């Protein structure tokens, strides 16, 4: 796939606690994100090929990234957005609950330090937490904030 044709699909799990929505986000793993907080959190998602339905990819990628299946229930389309690097991201909301302590993240291999010839394994997501929408907006990748706004509109409309 070319850089601009890359596609990702993900699931934004949410719950309502004391009348206020909370969302489950993951902190991106690996050395580039280790010391960052703002802009380093993401909706669990992953790439898929053009011949795979985004709903199927979103469920598969959720399981791969978190080591747990997504909660049962219908997916609510939140649309798509093109991130700065050109990737088109499609996200679905899903009402449910999940214990962040039960997450067993998938891993990826990376030569680190760069140029060292040493390949290390890093978690896709090094931690997962529940956030209210304001805290989530301060931490999530900027291009993904629109999904939080869309979820908020759906829940309050």
C-alpha atoms as one frame of an Amber mdcrd trajectory, in Angstrom:
protein
   0.000   0.000   0.000   1.175   3.487  -0.652   1.557   5.855   2.228  -1.644
   7.703   1.397  -3.730   4.554   0.883  -3.023   3.073   4.321  -6.177   2.415
   6.284  -6.769   1.665   9.950  -9.932   0.700  11.782 -10.559   0.814  15.502
 -13.055   0.612  18.312 -13.603   3.364  20.864 -15.074   1.567  23.881 -17.104
   3.838  26.123 -19.109   3.589  29.315 -21.243   6.068  31.237 -20.341   6.547
  34.912 -22.493   8.846  37.085 -24.028  10.291  33.929 -20.686  11.157  32.307
 -19.106   9.244  29.409 -15.667   7.681  29.775 -13.548   6.249  26.954 -10.866
   3.578  26.904  -7.590   4.742  25.344  -4.193   3.122  24.989  -0.795   4.778
  25.413   1.369   4.003  22.395   4.237   1.673  23.209   7.867   1.813  22.168
  10.733   4.185  22.777   9.338   7.113  20.764   6.326   7.493  23.065   7.786
   6.407  26.410   8.124   9.893  27.913   5.149  11.536  26.209   1.633  11.888
  27.505  -0.241  14.570  25.544  -0.810  13.308  22.007   0.537   9.843  22.834
  -2.789   8.088  23.515  -4.852   6.403  20.837  -7.996   4.482  20.079  -7.070
   0.775  19.759  -6.828   0.288  16.000  -4.748  -1.231  13.254  -4.221  -1.410
   9.530  -6.316  -3.467   7.164  -6.427  -4.221   3.458  -8.990  -2.668   1.080
 -10.771  -6.023   0.663 -11.493  -6.406   4.413 -14.601  -4.706   5.865 -13.565
  -2.043   8.410 -15.934  -3.474  11.054 -14.193  -6.859  10.844 -10.755  -5.223
  10.931 -11.707  -3.067  13.933 -12.767  -6.105  15.979  -9.649  -8.071  14.947
  -7.286  -5.198  15.684  -8.896  -4.544  19.074  -8.177  -8.149  20.046  -4.622
  -8.018  18.661  -3.773  -4.755  20.408  -5.357  -5.513  23.794  -5.220  -9.300
  23.960  -8.938  -9.303  24.786 -11.996  -9.448  22.557 -14.058  -6.280  22.321
 -17.194  -6.172  24.462 -20.337  -7.632  22.916 -22.682  -5.242  21.224 -23.395
  -3.264  18.086 -20.749  -0.992  16.597 -21.749   2.661  16.187 -20.015   4.267
  13.173 -18.125   7.447  14.054 -16.843   7.993  10.527 -13.302   8.471   9.367
 -10.504  11.005   9.447  -7.219  11.351   7.598  -4.271  11.671   9.990  -1.233
  13.884   9.310   0.785  10.989   7.841  -1.974  10.308   5.312  -3.500   7.240
   6.962  -7.292   7.052   6.779  -8.700   5.995  10.155 -12.221   4.592  10.564
 -13.591   4.318  14.104 -16.622   2.678  15.665 -17.928   3.324  19.175 -18.973
   0.396  21.345 -20.645   0.547  24.728 -19.022  -1.762  27.238 -16.674  -2.191
  30.135 -13.214  -3.650  30.314 -10.633  -4.010  33.069  -7.402  -2.273  31.948
  -5.491  -4.634  34.250  -6.616  -7.601  32.135  -5.025  -6.242  28.951  -2.195
  -8.302  27.430  -0.949  -6.083  24.602   0.373  -7.301  21.293   3.996  -6.500
  20.487   6.073  -5.241  17.584   9.775  -5.591  16.737  11.989  -2.537  16.328
  15.711  -2.049  15.931  16.605  -0.053  19.043  18.680   1.928  19.447  18.443
   2.757  15.751  21.486   1.564  13.861  22.560  -0.773  16.680  21.541  -3.987
  14.935  19.671  -4.974  18.114  16.004  -5.804  17.533  13.775  -5.486  20.570
  10.116  -6.282  21.206   7.862  -3.468  22.426   4.170  -3.492  23.390   1.769
  -1.947  20.873   0.142  -0.186  23.818   2.115   0.039  27.061  -0.915   0.929
  29.201  -4.659   1.315  28.855  -6.850   3.647  30.919 -10.355   5.048  31.195
 -10.663   8.822  30.716 -13.512  11.275  30.894 -13.905  13.148  27.605 -12.015
  16.292  28.683  -8.991  14.324  29.899  -9.140  12.120  26.797  -9.109  15.157
  24.488  -5.946  16.442  26.204  -4.118  13.139  25.663  -5.348  11.582  22.416
  -3.571  11.962  19.065  -4.801  15.315  17.741  -6.403  13.917  14.562  -8.453
  11.437  16.627 -10.087  14.102  18.837 -12.886  14.391  16.303 -14.015  10.870
  17.245 -14.449  11.975  20.871 -16.546  14.926  19.694 -18.639  12.661  17.470
 -19.206  10.212  20.339 -20.209  13.063  22.650 -22.704  14.333  20.023 -24.196
  10.837  19.630 -24.572  10.350  23.365 -26.041  13.776  24.082 -28.264  13.984
  21.001
